[in-house]
């Protein structure tokens, strides 16, 4: 988002009293949302809007902070760390919402890191799982009375959602998530998003995205047909994500998660092929190689949907920005902001969430041998 848009958003929030107190702010929040939605930013996207219960009012400091992230006036990344949890199972640990998540974070750090220091297949699967659970939600469906799906854990808790073709290959990571849930006793919706965000920062160069917990679980299968297809047109993809309140600017950032992915089912003759040359590293090579502006290793498999987005005038400007020198920090911030929104789709108790970013591992902004192709982890 351009700096002028950021300044304007900050000015609106301050001038309307949005950035100060929390009680009885429903009308103010709604007015600000309408005003932001009626304008467009310099990238041609509609201005960001609030989601979930935030549309009806901001009643807590955490709700305010999340609203700021959604409106792009506060960073979705954080370096806040140094948390030492009380002993697991102790009264102090039970009294601290973030304590159990610290122990989960330690377990995931082991599960998601390969021997070379790159993120491994479990991290890649956790990232995909986060997308597939949260992404199965649409504003139009919610307006028509189907306000379910989204980041509610239903992909693992329902009896049918995992069997949809688009979720093929997620069975193993869902099995692990169920074991972690049984071990630690946390909600599945939170666990899936926590694991996805943890996996990103486990990948070298990945952003340290802020994490919020307290979502409500659901066993109701999400509405079908709300996830993107690898052969979709740019129009189809952009319309699909607009219906999730995610504009082309943010879609371009989210698609970059394919920097860590491998395909197994689109072309079975090339099973395991990565979508860029360094799938264990969270770098911007994906953007260069998808556009064809960087050397393309023979084993890299480009999704047709990624290629059309790299060429479409609504997404290509960000694609180019991310691929240039300095694009890593730009992409990391945009991805963190966009993924925060995605991870809260369908969540209608945002005001009641708790922030537990302090338990996340530190980011790794540099990594020796980052450009070495290594995908057997």
Secondary structure, DSSP 8 states (H G I E B T S, - for coil): --HHHHHHHHHHHHHTTTTS--TT-HHHHHHHHHHHHHSB-TTS-B-----GGGGG---SHHHHHHHHHHTTSS-SB----------TTSHHHHH-TTHHHHHHHHHHHHHHB-TTSSB-HHHHHHHHHHHHHHTS--HHHHHTT----SSSSHHHHSSSGGGSGGGTT-HHHHHHHHHHHHHH---HHHHHHHHHHHHHHHSBT---B--EE------S---SS-S--TT--HHHHHHHHHTTT--HHHHHHHHGGGGG-EESSS-GGGTTEESSS-TTB--THHHHHHHT-S---TT----HHHHHHHHSTTTHHHHHHHHSTTHHHHHHHHHHHHHHHHTTTT-S-GGG-EE-GGGS-------TTTTS-----
